[in-house]
Every structure is written in structure tokens, then in C-alpha cells.
Amino acid sequence: MKALTKETQAAITPQKAVELLKEGNERFQKSLKADRDLLEQVTDTKSGQYPFATILSCIDSRVSSELIFDQGIGDIFSARVAGNFVNEDILGSMEFACKLAGTKLVLVLGHTSCGAVKGACDDAKLGNLTALISKIKPAVAAVTEPADAAERTSKNIDFVNEVAVKNVHMTIDNIRTQSAVLKEMEDNGEILILGGMYDINDGKVTFFEA
């Protein structure tokens, strides 16, 4: 499998970008890696890069976008921060990736049993982590069930995962409201902005509907 070129990137539609990631995740789940020479792709991309997707995911060591979507050198931009939320720097990176570098998809990828989400559920405090976790707390508040405070902790994994899903949706909303560049591109059909959840139990990514 060759690295993407300007021409092959241009031929990929936003919906095709979604399909490429879905196909890659299916290969990952079946341990069927695409036939690619990574060092050859290094050579192919030394004069330029033409990724087809931008993925915002958590720093969790089990959730490497390149691996779980079976992608090679030059295929995707990967932004990672605990809790997969956006701030000015990440939004700027996404705007570069889409507007200047030509990616067709922004995927916000949460995952089950997320440690950052657990920290937000438990109101954890630790140095700079305290400020990071505060970015996820709106998602905790937005999930209203269960109402019993004793059930709204990291010990309730169903609650944790519901908050993780809500956090993905709220991050997508923040992208649209805080980045006029990406909102305009989406409105014009140049990109898709989607969410998804990775299951650490079986390696499957579930994509949310547009």
C-alpha cells in the first residue's frame, strides 16, 4: 500500500474517509494488517504529507489511532489529550489539518473505561490534572442518570461510559461553536465532523451517526 499523494487525497470524499477508517478497524479486529512498507512510506512522504483524516483521541496507551484503524505513515493526523476534549491549540491543529493540509474528516474518538472521565466523575485533584479534568466535568453534569450520588462515581462503569459518550458529543459541539473555519468547511460539505467510541474489550470502534 502506497502513501497518499495529493491526487489520491483529493479523490477521497468525507464519507469515503469514514469508510476507510471503518475498513481499517475491521482489519485490526481480525488481525489482518494491510500490506504496506512503512519505510517505503517514509520515503514517499519526505517531500509532503496528504492525510485523509484528523483524529482526536485520548492519550490512553490502548487507543493508538494508527494501530486501531490500521493506518500507515502519512495517512492520518493524530491529536491526543487525556479525555479527548478541545482547546485553542487542538482546534488550531485541526484547522491546519483540514483547511491547509486537506483532510476530509474530523473524528472525535472516546473510549470505554477512560481514566480521565473516571477522574472527572470522582472530582479528582492532582496538580495540573485538576484543570484538565475540569474540561470533562460538563459531560458528567449532562448525564443526569443515575441521580444517586453514590452511583455517579468511577465504580459505576456504565455511568463512566455514558459520560465518555456525552463528552464526545459535547466536544463535537465545541468544535462547531469554537471554530468558524471547521464549521464553514462542514457546512460546505468539505469535511465531516463525527464521533465514535473505542471499546477496550474487543477493539471495535462504533461510529456515531452524522
C-alpha positions in Angstrom: 0.0 0.0 0.0 1.5 3.3 -1.1 1.4 6.5 0.8 -1.3 9.0 -0.1 -0.5 11.6 -2.7 -2.1 15.0 -3.4 -4.1 13.4 -6.1 -5.3 10.4 -4.1 -6.1 12.6 -1.2 -8.2 14.9 -3.4 -10.2 11.9 -4.7 -11.3 10.9 -1.1 -14.7 12.3 -0.1 -15.6 12.8 3.5 -17.8 9.8 3.5 -15.1 7.7 1.9 -12.7 8.8 4.7 -15.2 7.3 7.2 -15.3 4.1 5.2 -11.5 3.9 5.1 -11.4 4.1 8.9 -14.2 1.5 9.3 -12.3 -0.9 7.0 -9.1 -0.3 8.9 -10.8 -1.1 12.2 -12.3 -4.2 10.8 -8.8 -5.4 9.7 -7.5 -4.5 13.2 -10.1 -6.6 14.9 -9.3 -9.6 12.6 -5.5 -9.2 12.8 -5.4 -8.6 9.1 -3.0 -5.8 8.5 -2.9 -4.1 5.1 0.2 -4.9 3.1 2.4 -1.8 3.4 6.1 -1.0 3.7 6.4 1.7 6.4 9.9 2.6 5.4 8.9 3.0 1.8 6.1 5.3 3.0 8.7 7.3 4.9 10.5 7.9 1.6 7.2 8.6 -0.2 6.2 11.3 2.3 9.6 13.0 2.8 8.6 15.9 0.5 5.0 16.2 1.7 2.1 14.7 3.6 -1.5 14.2 2.4 -3.5 12.6 5.2 -7.2 11.9 4.7 -8.5 12.2 8.3 -7.8 14.0 11.6 -8.5 12.0 14.8 -8.7 13.5 18.3 -8.3 10.7 20.8 -7.3 10.1 24.4 -3.7 9.6 25.4 -4.6 6.1 26.7 -1.9 3.6 25.7 -4.5 1.2 24.4 -6.0 3.6 21.9 -3.5 4.4 19.3 -5.4 5.6 16.2 -2.7 4.4 13.8 -3.0 0.9 15.2 -6.7 0.5 15.8 -7.5 1.9 12.3 -4.6 0.1 10.6 -3.1 3.2 9.1 0.4 3.9 7.8 2.8 6.8 7.6 1.1 9.9 6.2 -2.4 8.6 6.4 -3.9 10.5 9.4 -3.3 13.4 11.7 -3.5 12.2 15.3 -4.2 14.7 18.2 -4.2 13.2 21.7 -5.1 14.6 25.1 -6.5 12.8 28.2 -10.2 13.0 27.8 -10.2 13.9 24.1 -11.5 17.4 24.5 -10.6 20.5 22.5 -8.9 23.7 23.4 -7.5 26.6 21.3 -4.3 24.7 20.4 -6.1 21.5 19.4 -8.6 23.5 17.4 -5.8 25.3 15.6 -4.2 22.0 14.8 -7.5 20.7 13.4 -7.9 23.9 11.3 -4.4 23.4 9.9 -5.1 19.7 9.2 -8.3 20.4 7.4 -8.0 23.8 5.8 -4.4 23.7 4.8 -3.4 20.1 4.7 -6.6 18.8 3.1 -8.0 16.1 5.5 -11.7 15.2 4.9 -12.8 14.0 8.3 -12.5 15.1 11.9 -13.2 12.1 14.2 -13.5 12.7 17.9 -12.8 9.3 19.5 -13.7 8.4 23.0 -13.2 5.0 24.7 -14.6 2.8 27.4 -13.2 2.9 30.9 -11.5 6.2 30.3 -9.3 7.2 33.2 -9.7 10.9 32.6 -13.5 10.5 32.6 -13.2 8.5 35.8 -11.3 11.3 37.4 -14.0 13.8 36.4 -16.7 11.5 37.8 -14.7 11.3 41.1 -13.8 15.0 41.1 -10.1 14.0 41.3 -7.5 16.7 42.1 -3.8 16.4 41.3 -1.6 19.3 40.1 -2.3 20.3 36.5 -4.6 17.3 36.1 -7.2 19.2 38.1 -7.6 21.8 35.4 -7.6 19.1 32.7 -10.4 17.2 34.4 -12.5 20.4 34.7 -12.9 20.3 30.9 -14.7 17.0 31.2 -17.0 17.9 34.2 -19.7 19.4 32.0 -20.2 16.0 30.5 -20.6 14.5 33.9 -23.2 17.0 34.8 -25.0 16.5 31.5 -25.6 12.8 32.2 -28.4 13.0 34.7 -28.9 9.3 35.5 -28.4 7.8 37.9 -29.4 10.6 40.3 -28.0 8.9 43.4 -24.6 10.5 44.0 -23.3 7.1 45.3 -23.8 5.7 41.8 -22.1 8.6 40.0 -18.5 7.6 40.5 -15.8 5.7 38.7 -17.0 2.5 40.4 -20.1 2.5 38.1 -18.6 1.7 34.8 -21.9 2.1 32.9 -22.1 5.7 34.2 -18.4 6.3 33.2 -19.0 5.1 29.7 -22.2 7.2 29.4 -20.2 10.2 30.4 -17.5 9.3 27.9 -20.1 9.2 25.1 -21.6 12.5 26.2 -18.1 14.0 26.3 -17.6 13.1 22.7 -20.8 14.7 21.6 -20.1 17.9 23.6 -16.6 18.0 22.1 -18.1 17.9 18.7 -20.4 20.8 19.7 -17.4 22.7 20.9 -15.6 22.2 17.7 -18.5 23.6 15.7 -19.1 26.6 18.0 -15.4 27.5 18.7 -14.0 27.0 15.2 -15.7 29.1 12.4 -13.2 27.6 10.0 -14.2 24.0 10.6 -17.9 24.8 10.9 -17.8 26.5 7.5 -16.0 23.6 5.9 -18.5 21.2 7.3 -21.5 23.3 6.1 -19.9 23.4 2.7 -19.5 19.6 2.6 -15.8 19.8 2.5 -15.4 17.8 5.7 -17.4 15.6 8.1 -17.1 16.0 11.9 -18.1 12.8 13.6 -17.7 11.0 16.9 -17.0 7.4 17.9 -16.2 5.1 20.8 -13.5 2.6 21.0 -14.2 -0.5 23.1 -11.1 -1.6 25.0 -12.6 -5.0 25.5 -12.7 -6.1 21.8 -11.0 -3.4 19.8 -14.2 -2.3 18.0 -14.9 1.3 17.1 -18.6 2.3 17.0 -19.2 5.4 14.8 -21.9 7.8 15.8 -24.4 8.9 13.1 -23.8 12.3 11.5 
